[in-house]
Amino acid sequence: MNGFVLPPPKAVFFDVDDTLYDHLIPFREALMHVLGTGDGFPYAPAYHRMRYYSDTLSAQAGGTPTQGRALHEMRTRRFILSLAEFGLELSAAQAAEVQAEYLSRQFDIRLFDGARSLISDLLGRECTVGLITNGPSEHQMKKIAALGLADLIPPELIYISGAVGFTKPDRRLFAHVADKLNFPPEACYYIGDSWRNDVVGALDAGWHVLWFNHRNAQPESEHKPHFRANSYEELRQLLLPSL
């Protein structure tokens, strides 16, 4: 932890993928099922590179595509590029098969330990809690349903890039959320794992940023998150220090 406590938040928003649940699990299972990779394959580094290419290709497209051929090509291309770095040369058909398996396994997921209790306790402190995530609206909503969050977070506090029209790290997505809440940006906190999408995007919008760096990634720019945490226990100690 960073040795300081931030002011009590009025609103806390979470990223979804690899922030609320372990996104590496469906990635590993898809590779094992389709490509026969064994226990010795470097899944975590390969996953990191897949996320890198996902962000890079999305940026080149002007934001995460939400439907059609552009979305399909981005999703398959990221697997071809990332896995090539680890000696796996995939055809377009193989990459599409991996992607399909990866998607199908994203609905068999569960929250990180401590996530649900933190959200519940924030709500108990009359804090507004919501989600900001990139991707197609229907797909992301299925994940959110699979995580069992419908009883805690209402639909009007779930902001998905495919529905809003802005894609992280575009500061306009965060500004849109703050405007909807009628809160100043400095009253809003964002928790996410991605440096480019979450740290950069929210900081540029003037939000407080808690970088959920549970994979020990390295900073990719001069941006400075207000706090770094490796677990939900650390997030709890920062946001709810007296509980």
C-alpha positions as CSV (number, residue, x, y, z in Angstrom):
1,M,0.0,0.0,0.0
2,N,1.1,3.6,-0.5
3,G,0.9,4.8,3.1
4,F,-1.9,7.3,2.8
5,V,-5.7,7.3,2.9
6,L,-7.8,9.1,0.4
7,P,-10.9,11.2,1.2
8,P,-14.1,9.2,1.5
9,P,-15.5,8.8,-2.0
10,K,-19.0,9.8,-3.1
11,A,-18.9,7.4,-6.1
12,V,-16.8,4.3,-6.8
13,F,-16.8,2.7,-10.2
14,F,-15.2,-0.6,-11.1
15,D,-13.8,-2.0,-14.4
16,V,-15.1,-5.5,-15.1
17,D,-12.6,-7.7,-16.9
18,D,-9.6,-8.7,-14.7
19,T,-10.8,-6.3,-12.1
20,L,-13.9,-8.0,-10.7
21,Y,-12.9,-11.5,-11.8
22,D,-9.8,-13.4,-13.0
23,H,-9.8,-12.9,-16.7
24,L,-6.8,-15.2,-17.1
25,I,-8.9,-18.3,-16.3
26,P,-11.0,-18.4,-19.5
27,F,-7.9,-17.4,-21.5
28,R,-5.9,-20.4,-20.1
29,E,-8.9,-22.8,-20.4
30,A,-9.5,-21.8,-24.1
31,L,-5.8,-22.3,-25.0
32,M,-5.7,-25.7,-23.3
33,H,-8.9,-26.9,-24.9
34,V,-8.3,-25.7,-28.5
35,L,-4.5,-25.8,-28.8
36,G,-3.6,-28.4,-26.3
37,T,-1.1,-26.2,-24.4
38,G,0.1,-27.8,-21.2
39,D,0.7,-26.7,-17.6
40,G,4.1,-25.4,-18.6
41,F,2.9,-22.8,-21.1
42,P,3.5,-19.2,-19.9
43,Y,-0.2,-18.3,-19.7
44,A,0.2,-15.1,-17.7
45,P,2.7,-13.4,-20.0
46,A,0.7,-14.5,-23.1
47,Y,-2.4,-13.1,-21.5
48,H,-0.7,-9.8,-20.9
49,R,0.4,-9.6,-24.5
50,M,-3.1,-10.5,-25.7
51,R,-4.5,-7.6,-23.6
52,Y,-1.8,-5.4,-25.1
53,Y,-2.8,-6.2,-28.7
54,S,-6.4,-5.9,-27.8
55,D,-5.8,-2.4,-26.6
56,T,-3.5,-1.5,-29.5
57,L,-5.8,-2.8,-32.2
58,S,-8.8,-1.1,-30.5
59,A,-6.9,2.2,-30.5
60,Q,-6.0,1.8,-34.2
61,A,-9.7,1.3,-34.9
62,G,-10.6,4.5,-33.0
63,G,-12.1,2.6,-30.1
64,T,-13.2,-0.9,-29.3
65,P,-15.4,-2.2,-32.2
66,T,-18.8,-3.4,-30.8
67,Q,-20.1,-5.5,-33.6
68,G,-19.7,-7.0,-37.1
69,R,-16.6,-7.8,-39.0
70,A,-14.4,-5.2,-37.4
71,L,-15.0,-6.7,-33.9
72,H,-14.4,-10.3,-35.2
73,E,-11.1,-9.3,-36.9
74,M,-9.8,-7.4,-33.9
75,R,-10.6,-10.3,-31.6
76,T,-8.9,-13.0,-33.8
77,R,-6.0,-10.8,-34.7
78,R,-5.0,-10.2,-31.1
79,F,-4.6,-14.0,-30.6
80,I,-2.5,-14.4,-33.8
81,L,-0.2,-11.6,-32.8
82,S,0.2,-12.4,-29.1
83,L,0.6,-16.2,-29.3
84,A,3.2,-15.8,-32.1
85,E,5.5,-14.3,-29.6
86,F,5.3,-17.6,-27.7
87,G,6.0,-19.9,-30.6
88,L,2.3,-20.6,-31.5
89,E,1.6,-19.7,-35.2
90,L,-2.1,-19.6,-35.6
91,S,-4.1,-19.6,-38.8
92,A,-7.1,-17.3,-38.9
93,A,-9.4,-20.3,-38.5
94,Q,-7.5,-21.4,-35.4
95,A,-7.6,-18.0,-33.9
96,A,-11.3,-17.8,-34.5
97,E,-11.7,-21.1,-32.7
98,V,-9.7,-20.0,-29.7
99,Q,-11.7,-16.7,-29.6
100,A,-15.0,-18.6,-29.7
101,E,-13.9,-20.9,-26.9
102,Y,-12.5,-17.9,-24.9
103,L,-15.9,-16.1,-25.2
104,S,-17.9,-19.1,-24.2
105,R,-15.9,-19.6,-21.0
106,Q,-16.3,-15.9,-19.9
107,F,-19.7,-16.6,-18.5
108,D,-18.5,-19.3,-16.1
109,I,-16.8,-16.8,-13.8
110,R,-16.9,-15.6,-10.2
111,L,-16.0,-12.5,-8.4
112,F,-12.5,-12.1,-6.8
113,D,-12.6,-12.8,-3.1
114,G,-13.6,-9.7,-1.2
115,A,-15.2,-7.9,-4.2
116,R,-18.8,-8.5,-3.3
117,S,-18.4,-7.6,0.4
118,L,-16.5,-4.4,-0.5
119,I,-19.3,-3.3,-2.9
120,S,-21.9,-4.1,-0.2
121,D,-20.1,-2.2,2.4
122,L,-19.5,0.8,0.2
123,L,-23.3,0.8,-0.5
124,G,-23.9,0.6,3.2
125,R,-21.9,3.9,3.5
126,E,-24.3,5.5,1.1
127,C,-21.6,5.5,-1.6
128,T,-22.7,5.3,-5.3
129,V,-21.2,2.2,-6.8
130,G,-21.2,1.3,-10.5
131,L,-19.3,-0.2,-13.4
132,I,-17.5,1.3,-16.5
133,T,-16.4,-1.3,-19.0
134,N,-15.4,-1.5,-22.7
135,G,-17.0,-3.9,-25.1
136,P,-20.3,-4.8,-26.8
137,S,-23.2,-4.1,-24.4
138,E,-25.0,-7.5,-24.6
139,H,-21.7,-9.4,-24.1
140,Q,-20.6,-7.4,-21.1
141,M,-24.1,-7.5,-19.5
142,K,-23.9,-11.3,-19.7
143,K,-20.7,-11.3,-17.8
144,I,-22.1,-8.9,-15.2
145,A,-25.1,-11.3,-14.8
146,A,-22.8,-14.3,-14.4
147,L,-21.0,-12.5,-11.6
148,G,-24.3,-12.1,-9.7
149,L,-24.2,-8.3,-9.4
150,A,-27.8,-7.5,-10.4
151,D,-28.9,-7.2,-6.8
152,L,-26.2,-4.7,-6.0
153,I,-25.7,-2.5,-9.1
154,P,-28.7,-1.2,-11.0
155,P,-28.6,-1.0,-14.8
156,E,-28.5,2.9,-14.8
157,L,-25.1,2.7,-13.0
158,I,-23.6,0.3,-15.6
159,Y,-21.8,2.2,-18.4
160,I,-20.6,0.0,-21.3
161,S,-18.7,1.6,-24.2
162,G,-20.8,-0.1,-26.8
163,A,-23.9,1.5,-25.4
164,V,-22.5,4.9,-24.4
165,G,-20.5,5.6,-27.6
166,F,-17.1,6.4,-25.9
167,T,-14.4,3.8,-25.3
168,K,-11.8,3.9,-22.5
169,P,-9.3,5.5,-22.3
170,D,-11.4,8.4,-23.8
171,R,-11.9,10.9,-21.0
172,R,-15.3,11.7,-22.4
173,L,-16.6,8.3,-21.1
174,F,-15.7,9.2,-17.5
175,A,-16.9,12.8,-17.9
176,H,-20.2,11.4,-19.2
177,V,-20.6,9.3,-16.0
178,A,-19.7,12.2,-13.7
179,D,-22.2,14.4,-15.5
180,K,-25.0,11.9,-15.2
181,L,-24.3,11.6,-11.4
182,N,-24.0,15.4,-11.1
183,F,-20.7,14.9,-9.2
184,P,-17.5,16.7,-9.7
185,P,-14.8,14.4,-11.2
186,E,-12.7,14.6,-8.0
187,A,-15.5,13.0,-6.0
188,C,-15.4,9.9,-8.3
189,Y,-13.1,7.0,-7.8
190,Y,-12.2,4.4,-10.5
191,I,-10.7,0.9,-9.9
192,G,-9.3,-0.9,-12.8
193,D,-6.4,-3.2,-13.9
194,S,-5.5,-1.7,-17.3
195,W,-2.9,1.0,-17.3
196,R,-3.9,2.4,-20.7
197,N,-7.7,2.1,-20.4
198,D,-8.3,2.6,-16.7
199,V,-5.4,4.5,-15.2
200,V,-4.8,6.9,-18.1
201,G,-8.4,7.4,-19.0
202,A,-9.7,8.1,-15.5
203,L,-6.7,10.3,-14.5
204,D,-7.1,12.4,-17.7
205,A,-10.8,12.9,-16.7
206,G,-9.8,14.2,-13.2
207,W,-11.0,11.2,-11.3
208,H,-9.2,9.5,-8.3
209,V,-7.7,6.3,-9.6
210,L,-7.0,3.1,-7.7
211,W,-4.8,0.9,-9.9
212,F,-5.7,-2.8,-9.2
213,N,-2.3,-4.1,-10.2
214,H,-2.7,-7.7,-9.1
215,R,-0.5,-8.9,-12.0
216,N,2.4,-6.7,-11.0
217,A,2.4,-4.9,-14.4
218,Q,4.7,-1.9,-15.1
219,P,3.5,1.7,-15.7
220,E,3.4,2.6,-19.4
221,S,3.4,6.4,-19.1
222,E,4.1,9.2,-16.7
223,H,0.6,9.1,-15.2
224,K,0.5,8.6,-11.5
225,P,-2.5,6.7,-10.0
226,H,-3.5,7.9,-6.5
227,F,-3.1,4.4,-5.1
228,R,-2.0,0.9,-6.1
229,A,-3.4,-2.3,-4.7
230,N,-2.7,-6.0,-5.3
231,S,-5.8,-7.4,-3.6
232,Y,-9.3,-6.5,-2.5
233,E,-8.1,-6.4,1.1
234,E,-5.8,-3.5,0.2
235,L,-8.7,-1.8,-1.6
236,R,-10.9,-2.2,1.5
237,Q,-8.2,-0.7,3.8
238,L,-8.0,2.4,1.5
239,L,-11.7,2.9,0.9
240,L,-13.1,1.8,4.2
241,P,-10.3,2.1,6.7
242,S,-12.4,1.9,9.8
243,L,-14.2,-1.3,8.8
